[in-house]
């Protein structure tokens, strides 16, 4: 749960800065957020969460 909230905050921050720098328009941001929302309700959500968890756990071992 902590990892999910952290990733949501991270992706939200990236989206905010993309909107601020005008690299991404409001319409595109809406589509990206909608895609993420609907993707979370599909069967792909489990493998995506497992992959994100594996990446987060692998980061400390990169030394």
Number of C-alpha atoms within 10 A of each C-alpha: 6 7 12 12 10 11 14 12 12 12 13 13 12 12 18 14 13 15 15 12 10 10 11 14 12 14 9 12 15 11 11 12 15 12 11 12 11 10 13 14 10 9 9 10 14 12 10 13 14 11 12 15 13 11 11 13 10 10 9 8 7 5 4
